[in-house]
Amino acid sequence: MMPSFHSADRPTHRRVIVVGLLLCSAFVAISFWLRPQPESGKALVKADRLVRTAGEARKSN
């Protein structure tokens, strides 16, 4: 019978899960950090406009 992951004891199973989560979170963090960041503040301008106009009544035609 071949040993499988499902027949491992609980500490081994937990260790594999923790290592997998650490590797996954490291991959996500590194990918986000290496992603080119936009130089323009267009998103910030749009967010600022949305915050300033929140709660104001819209003009009707």
VMD Tcl script that builds the backbone (N, CA, C; Angstrom):
set m [mol new atoms 183]
animate dup $m
set s [atomselect $m all]
$s set {name element resname resid chain x y z} {
  {N N MET 1 A 0.849 -1.182 0.000}
  {CA C MET 1 A 0.000 0.000 0.000}
  {C C MET 1 A 0.893 1.243 0.000}
  {N N MET 2 A 0.599 2.157 -0.893}
  {CA C MET 2 A 1.375 3.388 -0.990}
  {C C MET 2 A 0.926 4.375 0.090}
  {N N PRO 3 A 1.869 5.022 0.762}
  {CA C PRO 3 A 1.457 6.032 1.752}
  {C C PRO 3 A 0.852 7.233 1.042}
  {N N SER 4 A -0.162 7.814 1.628}
  {CA C SER 4 A -0.803 8.978 1.026}
  {C C SER 4 A -0.932 10.082 2.066}
  {N N PHE 5 A -1.273 11.241 1.587}
  {CA C PHE 5 A -1.438 12.387 2.474}
  {C C PHE 5 A -2.584 12.160 3.453}
  {N N HIS 6 A -3.606 11.433 3.030}
  {CA C HIS 6 A -4.787 11.234 3.869}
  {C C HIS 6 A -4.525 10.284 5.027}
  {N N SER 7 A -3.482 9.484 4.937}
  {CA C SER 7 A -3.198 8.572 6.038}
  {C C SER 7 A -2.171 9.151 7.016}
  {N N ALA 8 A -1.786 10.424 6.845}
  {CA C ALA 8 A -0.815 11.049 7.737}
  {C C ALA 8 A -1.460 11.359 9.081}
  {N N ASP 9 A -0.619 11.460 10.099}
  {CA C ASP 9 A -1.139 11.796 11.417}
  {C C ASP 9 A -1.490 13.286 11.485}
  {N N ARG 10 A -2.194 13.676 12.521}
  {CA C ARG 10 A -2.706 15.044 12.637}
  {C C ARG 10 A -1.602 16.110 12.657}
  {N N PRO 11 A -0.493 15.965 13.413}
  {CA C PRO 11 A 0.542 17.006 13.375}
  {C C PRO 11 A 1.165 17.188 11.990}
  {N N THR 12 A 1.341 16.087 11.263}
  {CA C THR 12 A 1.901 16.198 9.914}
  {C C THR 12 A 0.920 16.917 8.998}
  {N N HIS 13 A -0.330 16.574 9.116}
  {CA C HIS 13 A -1.369 17.219 8.306}
  {C C HIS 13 A -1.399 18.718 8.597}
  {N N ARG 14 A -1.377 19.085 9.865}
  {CA C ARG 14 A -1.407 20.495 10.255}
  {C C ARG 14 A -0.161 21.226 9.750}
  {N N ARG 15 A 0.989 20.577 9.819}
  {CA C ARG 15 A 2.234 21.189 9.359}
  {C C ARG 15 A 2.186 21.450 7.855}
  {N N VAL 16 A 1.660 20.502 7.110}
  {CA C VAL 16 A 1.551 20.671 5.659}
  {C C VAL 16 A 0.601 21.820 5.326}
  {N N ILE 17 A -0.500 21.926 6.033}
  {CA C ILE 17 A -1.457 23.004 5.799}
  {C C ILE 17 A -0.826 24.357 6.117}
  {N N VAL 18 A -0.113 24.460 7.228}
  {CA C VAL 18 A 0.512 25.730 7.619}
  {C C VAL 18 A 1.578 26.144 6.607}
  {N N VAL 19 A 2.406 25.199 6.173}
  {CA C VAL 19 A 3.440 25.523 5.186}
  {C C VAL 19 A 2.796 25.959 3.873}
  {N N GLY 20 A 1.732 25.299 3.464}
  {CA C GLY 20 A 1.034 25.683 2.242}
  {C C GLY 20 A 0.444 27.080 2.334}
  {N N LEU 21 A -0.167 27.414 3.468}
  {CA C LEU 21 A -0.729 28.752 3.643}
  {C C LEU 21 A 0.368 29.816 3.659}
  {N N LEU 22 A 1.487 29.520 4.290}
  {CA C LEU 22 A 2.603 30.471 4.310}
  {C C LEU 22 A 3.157 30.714 2.904}
  {N N LEU 23 A 3.326 29.642 2.138}
  {CA C LEU 23 A 3.830 29.794 0.774}
  {C C LEU 23 A 2.842 30.573 -0.100}
  {N N CYS 24 A 1.567 30.298 0.073}
  {CA C CYS 24 A 0.543 30.995 -0.711}
  {C C CYS 24 A 0.518 32.478 -0.360}
  {N N SER 25 A 0.546 32.806 0.930}
  {CA C SER 25 A 0.521 34.208 1.326}
  {C C SER 25 A 1.802 34.924 0.895}
  {N N ALA 26 A 2.947 34.238 0.924}
  {CA C ALA 26 A 4.188 34.849 0.454}
  {C C ALA 26 A 4.113 35.124 -1.043}
  {N N PHE 27 A 3.541 34.214 -1.807}
  {CA C PHE 27 A 3.387 34.407 -3.249}
  {C C PHE 27 A 2.494 35.605 -3.548}
  {N N VAL 28 A 1.390 35.716 -2.833}
  {CA C VAL 28 A 0.468 36.839 -3.049}
  {C C VAL 28 A 1.145 38.159 -2.684}
  {N N ALA 29 A 1.862 38.182 -1.555}
  {CA C ALA 29 A 2.530 39.410 -1.124}
  {C C ALA 29 A 3.611 39.830 -2.116}
  {N N ILE 30 A 4.406 38.887 -2.574}
  {CA C ILE 30 A 5.465 39.210 -3.525}
  {C C ILE 30 A 4.877 39.651 -4.859}
  {N N SER 31 A 3.815 38.995 -5.316}
  {CA C SER 31 A 3.179 39.384 -6.572}
  {C C SER 31 A 2.612 40.790 -6.492}
  {N N PHE 32 A 1.990 41.122 -5.364}
  {CA C PHE 32 A 1.428 42.463 -5.196}
  {C C PHE 32 A 2.539 43.503 -5.132}
  {N N TRP 33 A 3.635 43.177 -4.455}
  {CA C TRP 33 A 4.735 44.116 -4.300}
  {C C TRP 33 A 5.453 44.373 -5.624}
  {N N LEU 34 A 5.574 43.335 -6.468}
  {CA C LEU 34 A 6.281 43.476 -7.730}
  {C C LEU 34 A 5.416 44.045 -8.853}
  {N N ARG 35 A 4.103 44.123 -8.628}
  {CA C ARG 35 A 3.201 44.642 -9.653}
  {C C ARG 35 A 3.491 46.117 -9.881}
  {N N PRO 36 A 3.557 46.561 -11.136}
  {CA C PRO 36 A 3.820 47.983 -11.380}
  {C C PRO 36 A 2.664 48.834 -10.853}
  {N N GLN 37 A 3.004 49.818 -10.075}
  {CA C GLN 37 A 1.993 50.698 -9.492}
  {C C GLN 37 A 1.721 51.858 -10.453}
  {N N PRO 38 A 0.471 52.267 -10.593}
  {CA C PRO 38 A 0.164 53.376 -11.503}
  {C C PRO 38 A 0.753 54.678 -10.971}
  {N N GLU 39 A 1.284 55.460 -11.894}
  {CA C GLU 39 A 1.904 56.729 -11.515}
  {C C GLU 39 A 0.871 57.843 -11.337}
  {N N SER 40 A -0.224 57.736 -12.061}
  {CA C SER 40 A -1.227 58.794 -11.972}
  {C C SER 40 A -2.110 58.583 -10.741}
  {N N GLY 41 A -2.657 59.651 -10.257}
  {CA C GLY 41 A -3.551 59.572 -9.105}
  {C C GLY 41 A -4.999 59.595 -9.522}
  {N N LYS 42 A -5.300 59.055 -10.720}
  {CA C LYS 42 A -6.666 59.103 -11.251}
  {C C LYS 42 A -7.658 58.403 -10.329}
  {N N ALA 43 A -7.259 57.257 -9.780}
  {CA C ALA 43 A -8.158 56.525 -8.882}
  {C C ALA 43 A -8.409 57.328 -7.613}
  {N N LEU 44 A -7.375 58.018 -7.136}
  {CA C LEU 44 A -7.548 58.822 -5.928}
  {C C LEU 44 A -8.456 60.017 -6.183}
  {N N VAL 45 A -8.345 60.610 -7.360}
  {CA C VAL 45 A -9.211 61.740 -7.700}
  {C C VAL 45 A -10.657 61.289 -7.766}
  {N N LYS 46 A -10.896 60.151 -8.384}
  {CA C LYS 46 A -12.265 59.637 -8.494}
  {C C LYS 46 A -12.822 59.304 -7.116}
  {N N ALA 47 A -12.018 58.682 -6.266}
  {CA C ALA 47 A -12.479 58.351 -4.917}
  {C C ALA 47 A -12.771 59.621 -4.134}
  {N N ASP 48 A -11.950 60.646 -4.292}
  {CA C ASP 48 A -12.166 61.907 -3.595}
  {C C ASP 48 A -13.469 62.548 -4.048}
  {N N ARG 49 A -13.742 62.496 -5.353}
  {CA C ARG 49 A -14.978 63.071 -5.882}
  {C C ARG 49 A -16.187 62.313 -5.334}
  {N N LEU 50 A -16.095 61.009 -5.251}
  {CA C LEU 50 A -17.213 60.220 -4.732}
  {C C LEU 50 A -17.470 60.542 -3.268}
  {N N VAL 51 A -16.405 60.736 -2.504}
  {CA C VAL 51 A -16.575 61.043 -1.078}
  {C C VAL 51 A -17.162 62.440 -0.896}
  {N N ARG 52 A -16.702 63.398 -1.694}
  {CA C ARG 52 A -17.200 64.773 -1.552}
  {C C ARG 52 A -18.659 64.900 -1.959}
  {N N THR 53 A -19.093 64.104 -2.943}
  {CA C THR 53 A -20.467 64.233 -3.434}
  {C C THR 53 A -21.425 63.248 -2.769}
  {N N ALA 54 A -20.951 62.473 -1.836}
  {CA C ALA 54 A -21.826 61.498 -1.163}
  {C C ALA 54 A -22.869 62.233 -0.334}
  {N N GLY 55 A -24.100 61.848 -0.467}
  {CA C GLY 55 A -25.175 62.436 0.323}
  {C C GLY 55 A -25.807 63.653 -0.301}
  {N N GLU 56 A -25.235 64.185 -1.379}
  {CA C GLU 56 A -25.827 65.338 -2.037}
  {C C GLU 56 A -26.958 64.877 -2.963}
  {N N ALA 57 A -27.944 65.720 -3.073}
  {CA C ALA 57 A -29.066 65.402 -3.963}
  {C C ALA 57 A -28.620 65.597 -5.404}
  {N N ARG 58 A -28.953 64.646 -6.252}
  {CA C ARG 58 A -28.614 64.772 -7.658}
  {C C ARG 58 A -29.586 65.726 -8.350}
  {N N LYS 59 A -29.079 66.441 -9.330}
  {CA C LYS 59 A -29.924 67.363 -10.087}
  {C C LYS 59 A -30.829 66.556 -11.030}
  {N N SER 60 A -32.082 66.891 -11.056}
  {CA C SER 60 A -33.001 66.214 -11.976}
  {C C SER 60 A -33.208 67.077 -13.207}
  {N N ASN 61 A -33.507 66.421 -14.297}
  {CA C ASN 61 A -33.694 67.167 -15.560}
  {C C ASN 61 A -35.079 67.734 -15.648}
}
mol reanalyze $m
mol bondsrecalc $m
mol representation Tube
mol addrep $m
